[in-house]
């Protein structure tokens, strides 16, 4: 059962919006390899605002993700792509509907 989630808000530097979108789309491949990350979304929230939402069954999954390749890639590109450091919020999941759609 999904109990925990993370939401990262990302603000692109002016002119870097396309690069941020491509970077997040490429992150899907890495997310698919993370066995303890069953839910992962890359989001465009506005013209220069982006986000990543991912969810986990347990705190170990959260920790694996925060120490994994996506987080490392995100931090390695942060100065180049983002106008400020990514904001990462920890979330407790109170309910989930999953229809099995992909």
Steps between C-alpha positions, in 0.01 A plus 500: 500500500625847410557699818763763421573747221736775397423813302789696350431845360744621235526851354685515168748775425373728222571334167555156658135389501544259206811347655320448831206332323736270308697423817182399684377290208834316502453441873217260419751237385683523832173491695395181322815333632431595863316199639403683820340793310166370371356845416694777324375807315692779326279809483487840332323733742541817292725647230814482717372295793541125517455229755565136576256296706592150608351263754622206704383212715747562782766737628774278356359566153510874571860476615603283203353760266664796676837325473441361149593600146211741441580707808870500412429611142263769624755646738779479241293716261347733761737796453479476121122461461322647802463857623496379861569169675227236462244507780424145620199432722434174683135394490294240687250333266159473662318336210563370150281388213683288245313375197806327359509741202841579351 
